[in-house]
Amino acid sequence: MAKPTSMERYAEKFPRSKEMFEKAKDLVPRGVAHDAWQVSPFPLFMKQARGSHIWDVDGNEFIDYYGGHGGMMLGHAHPVVVRAAQEQLEKGVQLGTGCDLMLGWAGIIQRLVPSAERIEFMNSGTEAIMYGVRLARAHTGRKKIIRFQFHFAGAYDAVTVGYKKPFQVSVSGGVLPSAVEDTIVLPMNEEAALEEALRNRDVAVVMVEAAGASSGVVGIKPSFYQTMRELTEKYGTLLLFDEIVTGFRYSPGGVQAAVGVTPDLTTLGKGITGVMPGAGAIVGKKKVMEMFLFQDEDWNRYRRVSHFGTFNANPLCAATGIAYLDIIATGQPTKEANRNARTLRDGMQGKLDEREIPGCIYDGNFSVVHVYLGKCDLQGQCDRGVCVNAEKERPSEVGEALYRNFALQGVKTAVRGFDLFLSAVHSKEDLARTIRAFGNSLDTMIEEKVFK
C-alpha cells in the first residue's frame, strides 16, 4: 500500500474542519471570512486559544505563530487583558459619547509613539489608512500618493495597487481606474526613483510599511529611512509609516522609535489593544491632525476632514488597550519576543543547512521569522536580519505545503507557512518543537518533490 501523502493525511486528521468548510461555503461565498485564511484543500477552523497555543474544532492543539495576524505580543487571552475586558463589559461597551478611558488610552500611545502628537481613534487598520490618505490630501492640497512595491495597506480603493505584480493593477475587482490613477508605485530602497517622483511637488504622502513589505519580507535599508524623511521634507510631502503590525511589536514605540526617524503620520490597528476587535488609530503631528478640528462654517463645510464611527474610542477597546499597552510599555515583551525569534530563526536555518537546501531564514531584526526557500545572490552576504532582495519568489504552492506539514505536527502558521509571528509567551519547548517540525516538514516536502 502506498504511503499516504501529506495532503491525504491532512484531510484525515482534520475531518471537522473539512466538514465545516463545506457547510460554510453555503453561507459565506468562499467558506472563510478573510482571503488570507484560504488554503488548499481546506482551512482549519479554530475554537479557542490561550497563551501561545490554539485548539481546532477536532480538538487538536497547536503552537500558534499567527497571533491575531501579528498583533498579539502577549499571546491569546492574557489574564490582565481578559480581566480588563470582563470588568468593562459589565459597565458598557458603547456609551454614545466620549469615555473617560479614552484619555488614558491616548496618553499611553502618545507617550510611546514619537509621531503621536495627536491621536484620532477609529475601528480598524484599514480605516486608519483611509484617513491617513484623506488627511494628507486635505493638508497638502495635493492628490497623488506614493506606495512601494509589495507593500500591503488594507482594503481602501486607492491602495489596492502595488501589492502584487503587475503593480499598477488593482488586486480587486470593482475598483474604478479613477480610484488608483493618482497612486504611484515605486521600488523600495531606490533614492533616485523616489526623488524623481517627488520632484513635481504634487505628491501628498509617501506611505510605507515601516519594517518593509509584509512585515519585512522585503526589508528597508537602514539608510533609506532617513532618505525618505529628507526627500519628503524637501518637496513638501508628508511621510506616513504604516505601523499596524510593527507598532508596539518592533519596539514599544514602533519602527520609528527604533530607527530614530519620525514620520508625519502613523497608522495603528490591531496592536493598540492586543487584537481586541474594533480598534485602530491615525496619529500624527499636531499641524496635520488639526485638519480634524471644527472652526468656522466655511472651514467645516469645505476643508475640514470629517470623521464618524459608532465604535470610535469605545470603552471596551480603551480598557483592554490600556491593560495591554501598560505591559508593552515596560519593553520586556519586545525583548522576549525578539529573543524567541532569534532562537527560532537560527534553529530553522540549521535544519535547512543540514539538508543542503538553498534558502534563508531571516527575521527583519524583530520578532517575525520569514522563510525563503531558493537561491539568492545575496546569501552569505547578510546577517539574516533585513532582506532587501525584492526579486526572490515564494511560490504559494510551496508555502501551502509547508503550512500543511507544520499543521500535521501541531504548528499553526499563516496559510502560506512562510511567516511566523513570535510572542513573549512562546516557551523554549514551543520553539524546540517548531524547529523539529520544520526539519520533518522539509523531509516530507523533499520526498513529495515540492521543491522545483
C-alpha positions in Angstrom: 0.0 0.0 0.0 1.3 3.4 -1.0 2.3 5.8 1.8 -0.4 8.5 2.2 0.6 11.9 1.1 0.7 14.9 3.4 -2.4 16.2 1.6 -4.3 12.9 2.4 -3.0 12.9 6.0 -4.2 16.5 6.4 -7.7 15.6 5.2 -7.8 12.6 7.5 -6.6 14.4 10.6 -8.9 17.4 10.4 -12.3 16.0 9.4 -14.5 18.5 11.3 -12.6 21.4 9.7 -13.3 19.9 6.3 -17.0 19.4 7.1 -17.3 22.9 8.5 -15.6 24.4 5.4 -18.1 22.6 3.1 -21.0 23.9 5.2 -19.5 27.4 5.3 -19.5 27.7 1.5 -23.3 27.7 1.6 -23.2 30.7 3.9 -20.0 32.6 3.2 -19.1 32.9 -0.5 -15.6 31.4 -0.2 -16.1 29.5 3.0 -13.9 31.8 5.1 -14.2 35.5 6.2 -10.8 36.7 5.1 -8.8 36.0 1.9 -5.7 35.2 3.9 -7.4 32.2 5.6 -8.0 30.3 2.3 -5.7 27.3 1.8 -5.9 24.0 -0.2 -7.6 21.6 0.4 -9.4 23.5 3.2 -8.6 25.8 6.1 -8.6 24.8 9.7 -11.4 26.1 11.9 -10.4 27.0 15.5 -12.4 27.2 18.6 -10.2 28.6 21.4 -6.8 29.9 22.2 -4.7 30.7 25.3 -1.1 31.9 25.5 1.0 30.6 22.6 -1.4 27.7 21.9 -4.6 27.3 19.9 -7.1 24.4 19.5 -9.1 23.4 16.5 -12.7 22.0 16.2 -11.3 18.5 16.1 -9.6 19.0 19.5 -6.0 19.3 18.1 -3.6 21.6 19.9 -1.2 23.8 18.0 1.6 26.2 18.8 0.3 29.4 17.2 2.6 31.6 15.1 -0.1 33.8 13.6 -1.1 35.6 16.8 -4.1 37.6 15.6 -2.3 38.5 12.3 0.7 39.6 14.2 -0.9 41.9 16.7 -0.5 39.7 19.9 2.8 40.2 21.7 1.4 38.7 24.9 -0.3 35.7 23.3 -4.0 34.8 23.4 -6.3 35.7 26.4 -3.7 37.3 28.6 -5.2 37.3 32.1 -4.7 41.1 32.7 -6.3 42.0 29.4 -9.1 39.5 29.9 -9.9 40.9 33.3 -10.0 44.4 31.9 -12.4 43.3 29.2 -14.7 41.5 31.6 -14.9 44.4 34.0 -15.7 46.8 31.2 -18.4 44.5 29.7 -20.4 44.9 32.9 -20.1 48.7 32.6 -21.0 49.1 28.9 -19.3 48.9 25.5 -20.8 51.8 23.6 -21.8 54.9 25.5 -22.7 57.2 22.7 -20.3 59.8 23.8 -16.7 60.3 24.9 -15.5 58.0 27.7 -13.0 58.7 30.5 -10.8 55.7 29.5 -10.1 57.4 26.1 -7.7 59.8 27.8 -5.6 57.2 29.4 -5.5 55.1 26.3 -4.5 58.0 24.1 -2.0 59.1 26.7 -0.1 55.8 26.6 0.0 55.9 22.8 1.3 59.5 22.8 4.0 58.6 25.3 5.2 55.6 23.3 4.9 56.6 19.6 7.1 59.6 18.6 4.8 60.9 15.9 1.7 60.7 18.1 1.3 64.4 19.0 -2.4 63.8 18.4 -4.5 60.6 18.2 -7.7 60.0 16.3 -9.3 56.7 17.1 -11.2 54.6 14.6 -12.2 50.9 14.1 -9.5 49.2 12.1 -6.2 49.5 10.4 -7.9 49.8 7.0 -9.8 52.9 8.3 -6.6 54.3 9.6 -5.0 54.0 6.2 -8.1 55.6 4.6 -8.0 58.6 6.9 -4.2 58.9 6.6 -4.6 59.4 2.8 -7.5 61.8 3.3 -5.7 63.8 5.9 -2.6 64.1 3.7 -4.6 65.2 0.7 -6.5 67.8 2.7 -3.5 69.1 4.5 -1.3 69.5 1.4 -3.9 70.2 -1.3 -2.3 67.5 -3.5 -3.8 64.4 -5.0 -1.0 61.9 -5.6 0.2 59.3 -3.2 3.3 57.1 -3.4 3.5 53.4 -2.3 6.2 50.8 -2.6 6.2 47.5 -4.4 4.8 44.5 -2.4 3.7 46.7 0.5 0.2 45.9 1.8 -2.1 48.6 3.1 -5.6 47.1 3.6 -8.8 47.4 1.6 -9.1 51.1 0.8 -9.5 51.5 -3.0 -6.6 53.9 -3.5 -4.0 51.5 -2.1 -5.1 48.3 -3.9 -2.3 48.7 -6.4 1.3 47.9 -5.5 0.8 44.8 -3.5 1.2 42.2 -6.3 2.6 42.2 -9.9 1.6 43.8 -12.2 1.9 46.6 -9.6 -0.2 49.2 -11.3 -3.3 46.9 -11.5 -5.6 46.7 -8.5 -5.7 43.4 -6.6 -9.5 43.6 -6.5 -12.5 43.8 -8.9 -14.8 46.7 -8.5 -12.1 49.3 -8.1 -12.5 52.1 -10.5 -9.5 53.2 -12.6 -10.0 56.7 -11.3 -9.5 55.5 -7.7 -5.9 54.5 -8.4 -4.9 56.9 -11.1 -3.2 59.1 -8.6 -1.3 56.2 -6.8 2.3 55.9 -7.8 4.1 52.6 -7.1 7.9 52.6 -6.7 10.6 50.0 -6.0 11.8 50.1 -2.4 15.3 51.4 -1.5 15.9 53.4 -4.7 16.6 57.1 -3.8 16.7 58.3 -7.4 13.3 56.9 -8.2 11.7 58.4 -5.1 13.2 61.9 -5.7 12.1 61.8 -9.4 8.5 61.0 -8.3 8.5 63.8 -5.8 10.1 66.5 -8.0 6.9 67.9 -9.4 5.7 68.7 -5.8 2.3 67.1 -6.5 2.6 64.2 -4.1 0.5 64.4 -0.8 2.1 61.5 1.0 4.7 58.7 0.8 3.3 55.6 2.5 5.5 52.8 3.7 5.1 49.6 5.7 7.5 50.6 8.4 9.6 47.4 8.5 9.3 46.7 4.8 6.8 44.7 2.7 4.6 42.3 4.7 6.4 42.9 8.0 9.9 42.7 6.4 9.6 40.0 3.7 11.4 42.6 1.6 13.1 44.9 4.0 14.2 48.6 4.1 17.8 49.5 4.1 18.6 51.3 7.4 19.8 54.4 5.5 16.6 54.7 3.4 14.5 55.7 6.4 16.5 59.0 6.6 16.4 59.3 2.8 12.6 59.1 2.9 12.4 61.7 5.6 14.8 64.1 4.0 13.2 63.9 0.5 9.6 64.3 1.7 10.6 67.3 3.7 12.5 68.8 0.7 9.4 68.5 -1.5 6.7 69.4 1.0 5.3 65.8 1.1 4.1 64.1 4.2 5.6 60.8 5.3 3.3 58.1 6.6 4.5 54.9 8.4 2.1 52.0 8.4 2.7 50.5 11.9 -0.4 48.4 12.1 1.7 45.3 12.7 5.0 46.9 13.8 3.6 49.5 16.2 4.3 48.1 19.8 6.0 45.0 18.2 9.2 46.2 16.6 9.7 48.3 19.8 7.3 49.7 22.3 7.2 52.8 20.1 7.3 51.0 16.8 9.9 51.2 14.0 10.1 54.9 14.2 11.3 54.9 17.8 13.8 52.2 17.0 15.3 53.8 13.8 15.0 57.4 15.1 13.0 58.7 12.1 9.7 60.4 12.9 7.0 60.4 10.2 4.2 63.0 9.9 1.5 60.4 10.2 1.3 56.8 11.6 -1.4 54.2 11.1 -2.1 51.9 14.0 -4.5 49.0 14.2 -4.8 45.6 16.0 -1.7 46.3 18.1 -3.2 49.1 20.1 -5.4 46.6 22.1 -3.5 43.3 21.5 -6.2 42.4 19.0 -9.4 43.3 20.7 -11.7 43.8 17.6 -12.8 47.3 16.7 -9.7 49.4 17.2 -7.4 51.5 15.1 -6.0 55.0 15.0 -4.4 57.5 12.8 -1.8 59.5 14.8 0.4 62.3 13.8 1.9 65.7 14.2 -0.4 68.4 15.6 -0.2 70.6 12.5 -1.6 67.8 10.3 -4.1 66.4 12.8 -5.6 69.8 13.1 -7.5 69.1 9.9 -10.0 67.3 12.1 -10.7 70.5 14.1 -14.0 72.4 14.0 -13.6 76.0 13.0 -15.8 78.4 11.1 -18.7 77.4 8.9 -16.7 77.6 5.6 -13.8 75.6 7.0 -16.1 73.0 8.5 -18.1 72.5 5.2 -15.3 72.6 2.6 -11.9 72.0 4.1 -12.2 70.0 7.4 -11.7 66.2 7.4 -14.9 64.8 8.9 -14.8 61.6 10.9 -17.7 59.4 12.1 -17.7 55.9 13.6 -20.0 54.3 16.1 -17.3 52.4 17.9 -14.5 55.1 17.8 -12.6 55.0 21.1 -15.2 52.7 22.6 -14.7 51.9 26.3 -14.2 48.1 25.7 -11.2 48.7 23.4 -9.9 51.5 25.6 -9.9 49.4 28.7 -8.2 46.5 27.0 -5.8 48.9 25.2 -4.7 50.4 28.5 -4.2 47.0 30.1 -2.2 45.7 27.1 -0.1 48.7 26.4 0.8 49.2 30.1 2.6 45.8 29.8 4.1 46.5 26.4 5.5 49.8 27.7 7.9 48.1 30.0 9.8 46.9 27.0 10.2 43.4 28.4 7.7 41.7 26.0 9.6 43.1 23.0 12.9 41.7 24.3 11.5 38.3 24.9 9.7 38.1 21.6 12.8 39.2 19.7 14.9 36.7 21.6 12.4 33.9 20.7 12.6 35.0 17.1 16.4 34.7 17.0 16.3 31.2 18.6 13.7 30.0 16.1 15.4 31.7 13.1 18.8 30.1 13.9 17.3 26.7 14.7 15.3 26.6 11.4 18.3 27.7 9.4 20.2 24.8 10.9 17.6 22.4 9.5 18.0 23.9 6.0 21.8 23.7 6.2 21.7 20.1 7.4 19.8 19.2 4.3 21.8 21.4 2.0 18.6 23.1 0.8 19.2 26.6 -0.7 17.3 29.1 1.4 17.4 31.6 4.2 15.5 32.1 7.5 15.6 35.8 8.5 13.8 38.0 10.9 13.9 41.6 9.8 15.7 42.4 13.1 12.5 41.9 15.1 10.0 39.2 16.1 8.7 37.9 12.8 10.6 35.0 11.2 10.4 34.7 7.4 11.2 31.6 5.3 12.7 31.8 1.9 13.4 28.5 0.0 15.6 29.1 -3.0 18.8 30.6 -4.2 19.7 34.2 -3.5 22.6 36.2 -4.9 22.9 37.9 -1.6 23.1 34.8 0.5 26.1 34.7 2.8 26.5 38.5 2.5 23.9 39.5 5.1 23.2 38.8 8.8 19.8 37.3 8.1 18.2 40.4 9.6 16.9 42.8 6.9 16.5 41.2 3.5 16.5 43.6 0.6 16.2 41.0 -2.2 13.0 42.1 -4.0 13.5 39.5 -6.8 13.1 36.4 -4.6 9.9 34.4 -5.1 8.0 32.4 -2.6 5.5 30.2 -4.6 2.1 29.8 -2.9 2.1 26.0 -3.5 5.3 25.7 -1.6 4.0 27.8 1.2 0.8 25.8 1.5 2.8 22.6 1.6 4.8 24.0 4.4 1.6 25.1 6.2 0.0 21.7 5.9 3.1 19.8 7.1 3.5 22.2 10.0 -0.2 21.7 10.9 0.2 17.9 10.9 2.9 18.3 13.6 0.9 20.7 15.7 2.3 24.1 14.5 -0.1 26.7 13.2 1.2 29.5 10.9 -0.3 31.8 8.3 -1.7 29.8 5.5 1.4 30.2 3.3 3.6 28.8 6.0 6.4 31.3 5.3 5.9 33.8 8.1 5.9 33.1 11.8 5.0 35.8 14.4 6.6 35.3 17.7 5.3 36.5 21.1 6.8 37.0 24.5 5.0 33.8 25.8 6.3 31.2 23.4 8.2 28.8 25.5 11.6 27.1 24.9 9.7 23.8 24.4 7.4 25.6 21.8 10.5 26.7 19.9 12.2 23.3 20.1 9.1 21.5 18.8 8.8 24.0 16.0 12.4 23.6 14.9 11.9 19.8 14.8 8.6 20.2 12.9 10.4 22.3 10.3 13.0 19.7 9.7 10.4 17.0 9.4 8.4 19.2 7.1 11.4 19.7 4.8 12.0 16.0 4.7 8.4 15.3 3.6 8.5 18.1 1.0 11.7 16.7 -0.4 10.1 13.3 -0.6 7.0 14.6 -2.3 9.0 16.7 -4.7 7.5 20.0 -3.7 10.8 21.8 -4.5 11.5 22.5 -8.1 
